[in-house]
Amino acid sequence: MKALFFSLVLFGFLSSANAVKIGGNFTQMLDSDPATLHPVNSSEVVSSTVQGYVFDTLLVNDPDTYELKPALAEKIEGSKDEMEYTLTLREGAKFHDGSPVTAEDVKFSFDVIWNDKFSAASKRPYYENIGTPEVVDARHLKFKFKKKYILNLQTIATTLILPKHVYEDAGNKKLNKTLVGSGPYVFESYDKGSKIILRRNKDWYGFKLPENKAVWNFETIVFKIVKEENVYLEMFKKGDLDFIGMSPEQYMLKSKGPEWGTKLIKVKTENKSPKGYGFFGWNLKNELFSDKNVRIALAHLLNRRLMNEKFRFNMSLLMPGPVYPMSDYHSPNVKPLEFDTKKALDILKKAGWSDTDKNGILDKMIGGQKKELSFTIMNPNEDFNKYLTIYKEDAKKVGVDIQIKNIEWNSFVKALDERKFDCVTLAWGNGEVEWEEKQLWHTESIANSGSNFVSYSNPEVDKLIDQARVELNRKKRISIIRKIDEIIAGDAPYIFLFTSQYVLYAHNAKIKKPKDTFKYTVGTKYWWTE
């Protein structure tokens, strides 16, 4: 599942707790206020980052093998055909308000996805092949699949389990600013624009399990809300933040001095986790972008190699299409569209665009009216303006007029949901190890504020996505998804930007860790402080 919409913390188990200490604070940053903290209605990485500390899941992924292991469910038993599973909940597991976790709560956590009183449309593609959970008794329930699907079990495993008595009232707006789960940290407070504080749940059942002796070691988790890149780097240098993710520019240019390597530790590492990517998304309902040739031309006007060199120190990969280029599912036939202003102008001229009134902006008759190739890019991150400025100036040279509009995050999300934009800049976070993108590219994901907010629709892609979702033979899946990769890249509904080649982060010297990264996640849940 895409991290921007429904990202989940990956869990695992550490074999030894040697030297690990319990206590202290761990302060990190969020780059915006969450639009909502509500675990059903939220659809962004900011919310899910916080939720990952507060809520339990039935199973968890090992950080080095990605194998599913017990969590809130102490046992899972599958039928021979893998179409039915029975789960046994841990005895004694409680929500933070003291009420027991029951099979009814688990059933509610799945049923609520389909309740139209909540805003969970973006999550539904992952659940459509899972039948309504059947409660056997307070600690047992059964899941029956409607059809085989590559992520059925993973979806069951990583769904946040909610207390029904707290979240069943869809109209309770107080739940937008608080959290009640059963996980290792209890929600304490949220000061909008400032910080969110979580406190270690000393009564969490997980701390009694031998495999969890070296996890969730900090007494307090503090999320400070810092929107500006330069501000949070300075806060980190001063000790106001214990941990930050780093951009290539920060890693290469802004982390020099005697304190680096002594008081401040920066890390450049690699792991096998799926990597997110940035993009420009066109509103395909806008008549300016209905012709894919126009979208391809606009992609040729973006000098990504210059941006990667100038701002990212060639530490990123150019994203060629919708599939991460290091994935087995990526088609070798899909290449990044290169910067070429002459080619872009030739494509636009063939598509009927010309500067008929000599005002420097290309125009064309559409629906009996003259339309100029002029549009606004909506951007929620002012630090990204340096990329947009280069794009704007290069586009201007061939007669494309681009305006840049900075907008705060909550208003940005609202505009996406309402489809009120020309073009947006955004990034998808990490998805699943097994590529599955109905959420983003299927026609069914356009409606009801789904994640396909650019309104991309291609019947052949829909058919191939439906096939890939139920094809359990990996070799055959690879063949299908590579075809999807080629078609979507050819349709150019996004300008695909950059994806990370490395994992870059920094922490202060008081933070201790077993290693820089696990195979599938950095693993901050295993860190501690002296």
QUIFEN-V144704 format. One line per field, one symbol per residue. phi: phi as a letter, one per 40 degrees, with the letter a starting at -180 (. if undefined). psi: psi as a letter, one per 20 degrees, with the letter a starting at -180 (. if undefined). burial: # if it has 16 or more other C-alpha atoms within 10 Angstrom, else .. A space follows every 10 residues. Layout:
phi = ???
psi = ???
burial = ???
//
This chain:
phi = .cccbgcbcc babbcbbdgc bchgbbbbbb cacccacdcc ccabcccccc ccccbcbcbb cccbbgccbc acccabbbcc cfbabbbbcc cgcbcccgcc cbccccddcc ccdccccbbb dcccdcbccb ccdbccadbb abbbccacad bdcccdcbcc cbcdccbccc ccccccbaab bbccbbcbab bdgbabbbbd ccccdccccd cbcbbfcccb bbbccbcbdc ccccccccgc bcaacbcdcc ccbbbbhccc gbcbbbbbab acccbcacab bcccccccbc cccccccccc cccccccccc bbffcbbccc acbdcccccc ccccbcccca cccccccccc cgcaccbfbg bcaacbggbc bccbabccbc bccccccccc cccccccbgb cbbbbcacdc ccccccccgb acabbaaccc ccdccabddb bcdccccffc ccccgcaadc cdcccccccb cccccccdcc cccddcccdc cfcbccbbbc cbbbaaaccc cbacacaccb acgccccabc
psi = qphhnlqqpp rapphqkpip qparqopaqq jrqqhqipig iqkqhgghgg hhhhqqrgrq ppihijpprq dhoiqppqrh jkipppqpqp pipqrijiqq prhhgggghg hhhjoiirmk hhihhiiijp rpqopgahjq qqppqhrqph jghhgggjpp pqogigjinh jnihiijrpo bjaiqppgqo opifrppqqp nijphhiiph ijikqmiqhp ppopoohpgh ghghhghiji qipqqqqhgg ghhjlqrhhp ifhppqporq rjqqqrqrrp pqoiiphhjh ohhghgghhi iomhhgghgg ijkkjrqpoh bippijqhip piioqqpqpn hggghgghgh jjprnhjkjj pqrqookjqp pqmprppppi ohiihhghgg ggghhhhjkp opqpopqqgh hghghghikm rgqqprppap aqgopokhhh iqhijgrlkr imiilpoohg ggghghghhj oiohghgggg hhgggggghh hlhqopdqqp hroprqrrii pqqhrhqahj qgliiirrq.
burial = ########## ####.....# ##..###### ########## ########## ########## ####.#.### ###.##.... ..######## ..####...# ########## .##....### ###.###### #####...## #####..### ########## ####..#..# ....#.#### ########.# ....###### #.#####... .######### #######... .##..##... ########.# #...#..... ...####..# #.######## ######.##. .######### #####.##.. ###.###### #####..### #..#.####. #..##.##.. ..###..... ####...... ####..#### #.....##.# ##.###.### ##.#....#. .##.###.#. ########## ##.####### ######.### #######... ##.##.#### #.....##.# ########## ########## #########. ####.###.# #########.
//
